Amino acid sequence: MKNLVFREVVEVLLLALAESPARDSELKNGSFMIRVTDVEYIQGYILDLTFNNGEVYRVDLIELTKKPAYSKLKSKEYFKQFGLVRGTLEWMDNLDVAPEFLYDLALSQSSKKSMKA
């Protein structure tokens, strides 16, 4: 439990850094890296993901649970215990999903919810 709280504190600090002028220069230089800035559990294996470009997508990760490396996610109780670490969706035991993969999956499922200002 302490580890999860620590990670949440680190995530808040990293998000604060993400809003720094250095991030603006990344945007201008074209080296912008996609990150997840917010995640909300909906149901089953469905999450609403907000990315650092302001886009929000509803993503179904059911197919991911079928891959051997992600078999732990088949347990919905385990699945619901996610967190954000440095813009990456992560579960205990360092099981994570790259934000680039999530963004590509979101685009392929094309269930865009909205755009945050």
RAPE-V317874 format. One record per residue. N is the residue number from 0. RES is the residue in one small letter. PHI is phi in radians with two decimals (999 if undefined). OMEGA is omega in radians with two decimals (* if undefined). Layout:
# RAPE-V317874
N,RES,PHI,OMEGA  N,RES,PHI,OMEGA
This chain:
# RAPE-V317874
0,m,999,3.12  1,k,-1.04,-3.13  2,n,-1.09,3.13  3,l,-1.15,3.11  4,v,-1.11,3.11  5,f,-1.03,3.14  6,r,-1.11,3.12  7,e,-1.12,3.11  8,v,-1.11,3.13  9,v,-1.07,-3.14  10,e,-1.08,3.10  11,v,-1.06,3.12  12,l,-1.11,3.14  13,l,-1.18,3.09  14,l,-1.15,3.08  15,a,-1.09,3.09  16,l,-1.15,-3.13  17,a,-1.12,3.12  18,e,-1.58,-3.08  19,s,-1.36,3.09  20,p,-1.01,3.11  21,a,-1.05,3.11  22,r,-1.12,3.11  23,d,-1.06,3.12  24,s,-1.20,3.06  25,e,-1.07,3.14  26,l,-1.08,-3.11  27,k,-1.19,-3.11  28,n,-1.52,3.12  29,g,1.31,-3.12  30,s,-1.84,-3.10  31,f,-1.15,3.11  32,m,-1.88,-3.13  33,i,-1.23,3.12  34,r,-2.45,3.01  35,v,-1.58,-3.14  36,t,-1.86,3.12  37,d,-2.71,3.12  38,v,-2.49,3.12  39,e,-2.34,3.09  40,y,-1.30,3.13  41,i,-1.84,3.09  42,q,-3.00,3.12  43,g,0.91,3.10  44,y,-2.03,-3.07  45,i,-1.79,3.12  46,l,-2.25,2.91  47,d,-1.67,-3.11  48,l,-1.99,3.02  49,t,-1.85,-3.13  50,f,-1.82,-3.07  51,n,-1.25,3.00  52,n,-1.67,3.09  53,g,1.61,-3.12  54,e,-1.43,3.14  55,v,-2.16,-3.13  56,y,-2.26,2.97  57,r,-1.66,-3.04  58,v,-2.18,3.08  59,d,-1.81,-3.09  60,l,-1.72,-3.11  61,i,-0.97,-3.12  62,e,-1.14,3.13  63,l,-1.10,-3.11  64,t,-1.17,-3.13  65,k,-1.48,3.12  66,k,-1.44,-3.08  67,p,-0.93,-3.11  68,a,-1.15,-3.09  69,y,-1.99,-3.07  70,s,-1.07,3.11  71,k,-1.05,-3.09  72,l,-1.25,3.10  73,k,-1.07,3.05  74,s,-1.29,-3.11  75,k,-1.10,3.10  76,e,-1.15,3.08  77,y,-1.16,-3.12  78,f,-0.97,-3.08  79,k,-1.23,-3.08  80,q,-1.65,-3.13  81,f,-1.52,3.04  82,g,-2.64,3.06  83,l,-1.91,3.11  84,v,-2.27,-3.14  85,r,0.89,3.09  86,g,1.38,-3.12  87,t,-2.06,3.07  88,l,-1.30,-3.03  89,e,-2.46,3.04  90,w,-2.04,3.09  91,m,-1.04,-3.12  92,d,1.13,3.10  93,n,1.03,3.03  94,l,-1.42,-3.09  95,d,-2.46,3.10  96,v,-2.26,-3.10  97,a,-1.07,3.13  98,p,-1.08,3.11  99,e,-1.13,3.09  100,f,-1.10,-3.13  101,l,-1.08,3.14  102,y,-1.16,3.10  103,d,-1.07,3.10  104,l,-1.10,3.12  105,a,-1.04,3.12  106,l,-1.13,-3.13  107,s,-1.21,3.09  108,q,-1.48,3.07  109,s,0.64,3.06  110,s,-2.02,-3.09  111,k,-1.16,-3.13  112,k,-1.52,-3.05  113,s,-2.94,3.11  114,m,-2.21,3.09  115,k,-1.56,-3.12  116,a,-1.30,*
